[in-house]
């Protein structure tokens, strides 16, 4: 390994070449270790993205009808999925209103 004093005296081009050489050496060593591991375990090295298992959800990305409506502003609605919206918490605060009192009938 080179000493820091020698590295500090290298030109920018020489530093880039050194970086590329180190990256190639690391890559070669990693692929060699993967081949050795595959030979020991009998598995082929995995490349790329893992395969998806099963089918995607049919409901993913679909719009859901609103189930709750604001008492103060009827234009504001909520489907009932996820966290309780701020407008509903604000309207329930200090009153006897519950989540069910906002339900659309």
N, C-alpha and C positions, 0 to 999 in steps of 0.2 A: 504494500500500500504506500502511496506517495505521502511525503511529509507535507504539512500545511504550508511551510515556507516555499516549497516547489510549486504547489498548486496556486498560491497567491501570485506567483510570477508568470503563470501561463496566460496566453492571450485568450480573448473571448472565443475565437474559433477552436482553439485547443481545448478549452473547457467544454464546449458543446460536443466535440468529438469524444472526450473522456466520458461525458454523461451518456452518450449513445453507446459507447463500448461497455460501460457498466450495466446499462439496461439490457443489452443483448446478452451479456454474460449471465445476468440473473434469469432472464427468460430461458436461456439454454439449460441452465441448472434446474429450473422448475420443470421444464418438459422432460428432462432426464429423470428427475425424481418421480414424475407422474408415470412414466413408462415402467420404472422399477416397481412402483406400487401396484400398477395394473398386472405386472407379471406375478407378483406375490399373491394378490387377492383374486386374480382371474377376471377382474372387471376391466372393461374398456374405459378409458378416461372420458368423462362427460364434457361435451362442448356445447356452447350456446345456451339458450334459455331452456329451463325445464319445461316439460310438456304439461299442459293443463289437464287436470283430472276431472272427469265428469263434464256435464253440460253447464253452461252458464245459466243463471237464474232467469226465468221468463219475465219476472216482475221488475228486474233491474232497469232503471231508467224510465219507467212508466209513471205517468202522472196519477195522483190519487185524488179522489174527490174530497172536497173540504168537509170536515165533520164538525168544526167549531167555528162560531162567528162572534165577533166583538159586539158588545151591547152598545158601546158608544159610537163606533164607526162600523156599520154593516158591511163595508167594502173589505174590511180586514178579516181574513179567514185563516184557519189552520187545519191541516190534514190529520193531525193527531199523532204524527210520527216525529220522533226526535224529542228534544227537550221542550218543555213548556215555554211558549213565547213570552217575551217581556210584556207585551201589551196585556196578555191574560193575567200574568202575575200582578201587574199594576192595577187592573180592574178588580181583582179579587182581594187585594190588600185593604184591610180595614172594613171589609163587608162580609156578609154571610154567603156570598156567591161561591160556588164550587165549580170545578171543571165541567161537571154535567149540566150546569145552568147555562153554559155557552153552546151546548150541543145543538146542531141544526136538526130540526125534526122533519 
